[in-house]
């Protein structure tokens, strides 16, 4: 199964997208707790694109959802300022200041986080969650 979303960098898009992702994840066989975690990861990644890559300026975002028997893969592409989240150091916990845990959450939840350094048009981030063996 594959679904492509053509979005605009605006926090308002996240509300409907969360519902759409939950529907796709349900169809893909994920349980409720796992769906919540995957949606949280996507939400954090998109929030980073909106706040940092585009710095509040509107721009295009493409989100591709792919599902197979073995895994679910979500790819986010934008044309904003380059940022490689795989280079962000692990935070020192506990933290007293708010924020700064988005990449840590994504790394903790997802099995793989792959940043495409060769994507010339901005950023391409692949997040992969492997399905539990039955």
Residue pairs with C-beta under 8 A, 6 or more apart in sequence:
1 24
1 27
1 28
1 65
1 66
1 67
2 64
2 65
2 66
2 67
3 20
3 24
3 64
3 65
4 62
4 63
4 64
4 65
5 17
5 20
5 62
5 63
5 64
5 65
6 60
6 61
6 62
7 13
7 17
7 46
7 60
7 61
7 62
7 63
8 58
8 59
8 60
8 61
9 49
9 50
9 53
9 54
9 57
9 58
9 59
9 60
9 61
9 78
9 80
10 50
10 58
11 47
11 50
13 46
13 61
14 43
14 46
14 47
17 42
17 46
17 63
18 39
18 43
21 35
21 38
21 39
21 42
21 65
22 35
22 39
24 65
24 67
25 34
25 35
25 38
25 39
25 72
26 35
27 67
28 67
28 72
29 131
30 38
30 72
30 131
34 129
37 109
38 72
38 74
38 109
38 110
38 129
40 105
40 109
41 74
41 105
41 106
41 109
41 110
41 127
42 63
42 74
42 76
42 127
44 102
44 103
44 105
44 106
45 76
45 85
45 102
45 106
45 125
45 127
46 61
46 63
46 76
47 102
48 83
48 85
48 102
48 103
49 61
49 76
49 78
49 80
49 123
50 56
52 80
52 81
52 83
53 59
53 78
53 80
53 81
53 82
53 83
53 122
53 123
54 78
54 80
54 81
55 80
55 81
59 78
59 79
59 80
60 78
60 79
61 76
61 77
61 78
62 75
62 76
62 77
62 78
63 74
63 75
63 76
63 77
64 73
64 74
64 75
64 77
65 72
65 73
65 74
66 72
66 73
66 74
66 75
67 73
69 131
70 130
70 131
71 111
71 128
71 129
71 130
71 131
72 128
72 129
72 131
73 126
73 127
73 128
73 129
74 126
74 127
74 128
75 124
75 125
75 126
75 127
76 123
76 124
76 125
76 127
77 119
77 121
77 122
77 123
77 124
77 125
78 122
78 123
79 121
79 122
80 122
80 123
81 122
82 122
82 123
83 123
84 115
84 117
85 103
85 106
85 113
85 115
85 125
86 113
86 114
86 115
88 103
88 104
90 104
90 107
91 100
91 101
91 104
95 101
106 113
106 127
107 113
109 129
110 127
110 128
110 129
111 128
111 129
111 130
112 126
112 127
112 128
113 125
113 126
113 127
113 128
114 125
114 126
114 127
114 128
115 123
115 124
115 125
115 126
116 123
116 124
116 125
116 126
